[in-house]
Amino acid sequence: MSNNCLFCRIAAGEIPADTLYEDNDVMAFWDISPQAPKHFLVIPKQHITGPSALTQADENLIGKVLRVGAELAKSNGAEQFRFVINNGEDAGQTVFHFHLHVLGGRKMTWPPG
């Protein structure tokens, strides 16, 4: 855990979140600034700064993040959805803890931005 990381603090229960799912490895919660009718985040509880910091040892954990995201999208009324993972400030990453945005509930456009 990184003491100054917002998502580490949410995972530790220090900051409240509207939680959708939680187990020993991952946590999912609704985004506080939704960009779609259904917009939540799935994070690993382990602090990983972003996609560029992933190692081979993280493959199962990140696979679980994706699976949980897909299952929660469907169970929350978004059969069709978009996954977004930002890597770095220029890509739009504002919290430097790996996280998966899951967006659904509306038609998505391309390019996204």
WONORWO-V680928 format. One record per backbone hydrogen bond with DSSP energy under -0.5 kcal/mol. NH is the residue of the N-H (numbers start at 1). CO is the residue of the C=O. If there is no record, write none. Layout:
nh,co
NH,CO
NH,CO
//
This chain:
nh,co
3,1
5,2
6,4
9,5
10,6
11,7
12,8
13,10
14,9
15,9
19,17
20,28
21,28
23,26
27,43
28,21
29,41
30,18
31,39
34,31
38,104
39,37
40,102
41,29
42,100
43,27
44,98
45,25
46,25
48,46
53,50
54,51
58,55
59,56
62,58
63,59
64,60
65,61
66,62
67,63
68,64
69,65
70,66
71,67
72,68
73,69
74,70
75,71
76,72
76,73
77,74
78,73
82,103
84,101
91,88
92,89
93,88
96,94
97,95
98,48
100,42
101,84
101,99
102,40
103,82
103,101
104,38
105,80
//
